[in-house]
Amino acid sequence: MARYKLIDRNPKFIPVVLDAQLMAGSFEYALDYLIDHELDLSRFDSHYKNDDTGAPAYAPAVLLKIVLLAYSRGMVSSRVIERACRENVLFMAISGDSSPQFTTIAKFVRELSTEINDVFTQVLLTCDAQGLIGRHMFAIDGVKLPSNASKHCSGTHAELAHDAERMEQAVSTLLQAHQARDNQSDAVNEDQERQADQRRINQYQNKTPVRQVSFLLKIQASAVTYIERMKQAIDSALGRKLYGQRMGTVEPVFGNLRANKGLNRFTLRTQAKVNTQWHLYCLVHNIEKLAHHGYGGG
């Protein structure tokens, strides 16, 4: 008869040294060292009014460590992060065995928009001090990511009012056209009607001719000049050489964030909050670079 190892679920006392879980050379070690020794988070103090009354709050440094560690592991949901703080020993170690509720975590991320730029700048200066910025070439690129906001329902109040006015005009035009047709005794030639519809469609189509890059400025009468200049720059020998380096400069950043960090979509709404999430992921990428280069004494 086959024999199997015994499953023992009796109570055990397992000693866990939380500080020892942050191993030198790892992302969590570099993150912990960076926030404790480099970053100035005094701007966060203005969010709290509990100097004399009220319960003590979770330190912004602790919450920032939790959020950045979670984003580096592909965790975006505040409920998932809360569960990790209870069950994952790494989160216990980096947070000092804190267990903030998901509402606290969500509120912290939601209100980061005013401080995230300062934190990002400090991390970038730290990368520069460690010699991780070559200063030979700066590449600019973009990536399209889905979000929870509909593009038809987002925009400024002026843009939404303009869209509503255009829709009302279109409805009015269609009603007038139907009434005119009802009053006509003779049938309208189908070919003429098709041509009229096509002319109306062409009036609303205003596509910008683009290649790789286009510049759209309100003070500029036409974007053709900038586009032609960019075409000439990219088609030159030096331009093709620099453009070909995108696979080793900019594209790996997007690949790391999307494939390794799980950035498939933005979960917050409004441009300010989406910008905050993007900054958090960029912070994760930069801190990971610091960790790979032995930052913090590893």
C-alpha positions in Angstrom: 0.0 0.0 0.0 1.4 3.4 -1.0 2.6 5.7 1.9 2.4 9.5 1.8 3.9 12.2 4.0 1.9 13.2 7.0 0.0 16.5 6.8 0.4 18.2 10.1 -1.9 21.2 10.9 -1.1 21.4 14.6 -0.3 24.9 15.9 3.3 26.0 15.3 5.3 29.0 16.2 7.2 30.1 13.1 9.7 32.9 13.7 9.6 35.5 10.9 12.1 38.4 10.9 10.3 41.0 8.8 13.4 43.1 8.1 15.2 40.0 6.7 12.6 39.5 4.1 13.8 42.7 2.3 16.8 41.1 0.6 19.5 43.4 -0.8 19.4 43.8 -4.6 15.6 43.2 -4.8 13.0 45.7 -5.8 11.4 45.9 -2.4 14.8 46.6 -0.8 15.6 49.4 -3.1 12.0 50.8 -2.7 12.3 50.7 1.1 15.7 52.3 1.2 14.7 55.0 -1.4 11.6 56.2 0.5 13.3 56.1 3.9 16.6 57.8 3.0 16.1 59.8 -0.2 12.5 61.1 -0.7 11.1 64.1 1.0 7.4 63.4 1.6 6.6 66.4 3.8 4.2 67.7 1.3 1.8 64.9 2.2 1.4 66.3 5.7 -1.1 68.9 4.5 -3.6 66.1 3.9 -3.9 65.3 7.6 -5.5 67.4 10.3 -5.0 65.2 13.4 -2.3 67.1 15.2 -4.4 67.5 18.4 -7.5 65.3 17.8 -8.3 62.3 15.8 -6.8 58.8 15.4 -3.2 58.4 14.1 -3.0 58.0 10.3 -1.0 55.6 8.3 2.3 57.2 7.3 2.4 58.3 3.6 5.8 56.5 3.3 4.1 53.2 4.3 1.2 53.7 1.9 3.5 54.7 -0.9 5.7 51.6 -0.4 2.6 49.3 -0.4 1.2 50.8 -3.5 4.4 50.8 -5.5 5.2 47.2 -4.4 1.7 46.2 -5.4 2.0 47.8 -8.8 5.3 46.1 -9.4 3.5 42.8 -8.8 0.7 43.6 -11.1 -1.8 44.4 -8.3 -3.9 47.4 -9.0 -7.2 46.7 -7.1 -7.2 48.2 -3.6 -9.0 45.1 -2.3 -6.3 42.9 -3.7 -3.6 45.1 -2.2 -5.4 45.0 1.2 -5.5 41.2 1.1 -1.8 41.1 0.2 -1.0 43.2 3.3 -2.7 40.5 5.4 -1.3 37.4 3.7 1.9 38.3 1.9 5.1 38.4 4.0 6.8 40.9 1.7 3.9 43.4 2.2 4.0 42.7 5.9 7.7 43.5 5.9 7.7 46.6 3.9 4.7 48.0 5.7 5.8 47.1 9.2 2.9 44.6 9.5 0.4 47.3 8.7 -3.0 46.3 7.3 -4.7 49.4 5.9 -8.2 49.0 4.6 -8.9 49.1 0.8 -10.7 52.4 1.3 -7.6 53.9 2.8 -5.4 52.6 -0.1 -7.9 53.8 -2.8 -8.2 57.2 -1.2 -4.4 57.6 -1.0 -4.0 56.8 -4.7 -6.9 58.9 -5.7 -5.5 62.0 -4.0 -1.9 61.6 -5.2 -2.3 63.9 -8.2 -0.8 67.0 -6.5 2.2 65.2 -5.0 3.1 62.5 -7.6 5.0 65.0 -9.8 7.3 65.9 -6.9 7.9 62.2 -6.0 8.6 61.4 -9.6 11.1 64.2 -9.9 13.0 63.1 -6.8 13.3 59.6 -8.0 14.5 60.8 -11.4 17.2 62.9 -9.7 18.2 59.9 -7.7 18.6 57.9 -11.0 20.7 60.7 -12.4 22.9 60.8 -9.2 23.4 57.0 -9.7 24.6 57.6 -13.3 21.6 55.9 -14.9 20.8 58.8 -17.2 23.2 59.1 -20.1 22.1 62.5 -21.3 23.1 61.6 -24.9 19.6 61.1 -26.4 16.1 61.7 -25.1 13.4 59.7 -26.9 9.7 60.6 -26.9 7.1 58.0 -27.7 3.5 57.1 -26.7 1.4 54.1 -26.1 -2.4 53.6 -26.4 -4.1 52.0 -23.4 -7.8 51.5 -22.6 -9.4 53.2 -19.6 -12.8 53.3 -17.9 -13.8 56.6 -19.4 -15.7 56.7 -22.7 -14.2 59.0 -25.2 -17.7 60.2 -26.1 -18.4 61.2 -22.5 -15.0 62.8 -21.7 -13.8 66.3 -22.3 -14.1 69.8 -21.1 -17.5 71.4 -20.5 -17.0 73.6 -23.6 -16.3 70.5 -25.8 -19.3 68.6 -24.5 -21.5 71.7 -25.1 -20.1 72.0 -28.6 -20.9 68.3 -29.3 -24.4 68.7 -28.0 -25.0 71.7 -30.2 -23.7 69.8 -33.3 -26.0 66.9 -32.5 -29.0 69.2 -32.1 -28.2 70.9 -35.5 -27.8 67.5 -37.1 -31.2 66.4 -35.7 -32.8 69.6 -36.9 -31.3 69.2 -40.4 -32.6 65.7 -40.7 -36.1 66.7 -39.5 -36.2 69.5 -42.0 -35.1 67.1 -44.8 -37.8 64.6 -43.9 -40.5 67.3 -43.9 -39.3 68.6 -47.2 -39.4 65.1 -48.7 -42.9 64.6 -47.4 -44.0 67.8 -49.0 -42.5 66.9 -52.4 -44.8 65.3 -54.9 -42.1 64.0 -57.1 -39.7 61.3 -56.0 -36.1 62.4 -55.5 -33.6 60.7 -57.7 -31.7 58.1 -55.7 -28.4 59.0 -57.3 -28.7 62.7 -56.4 -29.7 61.8 -52.8 -26.7 59.6 -52.5 -24.4 62.3 -53.7 -25.9 64.8 -51.3 -25.4 62.4 -48.4 -21.8 61.9 -49.5 -21.2 65.6 -49.6 -22.5 66.0 -46.0 -20.3 63.1 -44.8 -17.2 64.7 -46.5 -17.9 68.0 -44.7 -17.6 66.3 -41.3 -14.5 64.3 -42.1 -11.4 66.3 -41.3 -8.6 63.9 -41.0 -5.1 65.1 -40.2 -2.5 63.8 -42.6 0.1 61.9 -40.5 3.1 59.8 -40.9 4.9 59.0 -37.6 4.4 62.3 -35.9 2.0 65.3 -36.3 1.9 68.6 -34.5 -1.4 70.3 -33.8 -1.2 73.8 -32.4 -4.0 76.3 -32.2 -1.7 79.2 -33.1 -0.6 77.4 -36.3 -2.7 77.8 -39.4 -1.7 74.5 -40.9 0.1 71.4 -39.5 1.6 70.5 -42.9 4.8 72.5 -42.3 5.7 70.7 -39.1 4.8 67.3 -40.6 7.0 67.9 -43.6 9.8 68.9 -41.4 9.4 65.8 -39.3 9.3 63.6 -42.5 12.5 65.1 -43.7 14.2 64.6 -40.3 13.1 61.0 -40.0 14.0 60.1 -43.7 17.5 61.4 -43.3 20.3 59.0 -42.6 20.8 60.2 -39.0 17.0 60.2 -38.5 16.6 56.6 -39.6 19.5 55.6 -37.4 18.0 57.3 -34.3 14.5 56.1 -35.2 15.8 52.6 -35.3 17.0 52.8 -31.8 13.5 53.0 -30.5 13.6 49.2 -30.0 16.3 49.7 -27.4 15.3 53.0 -25.8 11.6 53.6 -25.6 9.8 50.4 -26.6 11.3 48.2 -23.7 9.7 50.6 -21.2 6.3 49.9 -22.6 7.0 46.2 -22.9 8.1 46.0 -19.3 5.1 47.9 -18.0 2.5 46.1 -20.1 3.9 42.5 -20.2 5.7 42.3 -16.9 3.8 44.7 -14.7 0.3 43.9 -16.1 -0.5 47.5 -17.2 -3.4 46.5 -19.5 -5.8 49.4 -18.7 -6.2 52.4 -16.4 -8.7 51.8 -13.7 -9.2 55.4 -12.5 -11.2 58.1 -14.2 -10.4 61.7 -15.1 -7.2 62.7 -16.7 -5.5 63.7 -13.4 -6.1 60.3 -11.8 -5.1 58.4 -14.9 -1.9 60.6 -15.0 -1.3 59.5 -11.4 -1.5 55.8 -12.3 0.9 56.3 -15.2 3.4 58.1 -12.9 3.1 55.3 -10.4 4.0 52.7 -13.1 6.9 54.9 -14.3 8.1 55.1 -10.7 8.1 51.3 -10.5 10.1 51.1 -13.7 12.7 53.6 -12.5 13.0 52.0 -9.0 13.5 48.7 -10.7 16.4 50.2 -12.6 17.9 51.3 -9.3 17.5 47.9 -7.9 19.2 46.2 -10.8 22.2 48.5 -10.3 22.6 47.6 -6.7 21.0 50.7 -5.2 20.9 50.9 -1.4 24.1 49.0 -0.7 23.0 45.7 -2.2 
